[in-house]
C-alpha cells in the first residue's frame, strides 16, 4: 500500500513492487498484520517530520513470521515476531534491521502483536523512565480510549497505579474502563471531576497524547510534585505553559520522545520489551482492536483514524 500523492488517505493505492531482498543485518518477515497509527495519516499529507517522496509504502509496525535471517542471528525461519520501522510494513513482505525485531509470545495473536511496538513501548518509556511511576500513585490519562491511551491505561494499571481516564463519549469511557481505568471522566469539567475523585489531592501524573485546550486544566489537576507527560498533539494545537504554574505547585512538565531516545541506545528497546513480556503472557497487556481491514483497504483504515472516530487500535490483516 503506497502513498502516490501527498493528498491524504484517499491517495493510497495498491501497487505491485519487487519483493524486498534481505540486507546485511536485516530480517526478512512475512507480514501477517500491521498496526495503523496517527503518524501514518500525517505521512499521507506530508505533515510528519519524516517526509519521504511519493510513491512510498506506509506502515511502521507489524507482526508476522521470519522467512530469512542472517547466519548467527537470534531469529530463525518460522519464528513469530513483531517489528517496527519508519515506514514500509503495509506490504506482504518486509526486510527490517534485526535491532527492530522482537520475539512475539505465543500467547499473543498476530493482529494484537502488530499493535504493540509503538504504543506499548511508548507507554513503558512514559510511565517508567520519564515518569518514574510508583505503585499506588494516581494517573490521569487524556485520550484514554485511543491507541496510546489504552496502552498507557493498561500498563499503568498493571504497574499498580489507579487510573482515571478522560474520554469524550460514553462509548469511549467504556473502552477506557475495559483497558483498566478505575474511573472515567468526561472532557468537559474533567479538572473538577478529578478533584472530587481524589478528595482534592490531585493526581501524581497526567499522560497527555492530545494537547490542545486541555493542557492548562491538566496542569491544574496535578498534586504537589506531580508531573505532566507530553506525549503528542492529536488535537492539532501545541499548547504553551506559563512556567509560574510549575513554580507555584512544584510540578513538572516532561517531554516524551521515545524514538529519538530509544533507537540511539543499543539494547534499550530489547530491555523495554523484556519488561513488557510478563504482562503480555499474563494477559494484563492486550491491545484493544476496534476495527480490522484488509491490506487493500488501507485507505479506509486511515480515514477512520483521520475522522477521530477510532477507539483502541486499527489493524490491517494481510
Secondary structure as UniProt FT lines:
FT   STRAND          2..3
FT   HELIX           9..11
FT   STRAND          12..13
FT   TURN            24..25
FT   STRAND          26..36
FT   HELIX           38..43
FT   TURN            44..46
FT   STRAND          56..57
FT   STRAND          61..69
FT   TURN            71..72
FT   TURN            77..78
FT   STRAND          80..84
FT   STRAND          93..97
FT   HELIX           98..100
FT   STRAND          101..103
FT   TURN            106..107
FT   HELIX           110..113
FT   TURN            114..116
FT   HELIX           117..124
FT   HELIX           125..130
FT   TURN            135..136
FT   STRAND          138..141
FT   TURN            142..145
FT   HELIX           147..158
FT   TURN            159..160
FT   STRAND          162..167
FT   HELIX           170..179
FT   STRAND          183..186
FT   TURN            188..189
FT   HELIX           190..197
FT   TURN            198..200
FT   STRAND          203..208
FT   HELIX           212..214
FT   HELIX           215..220
FT   STRAND          222..230
FT   TURN            234..235
FT   HELIX           244..249
FT   STRAND          252..255
FT   HELIX           258..262
FT   TURN            263..264
FT   TURN            266..267
FT   HELIX           268..282
FT   STRAND          289..294
FT   HELIX           295..297
FT   HELIX           298..306
FT   TURN            307..308
FT   STRAND          313..317
//
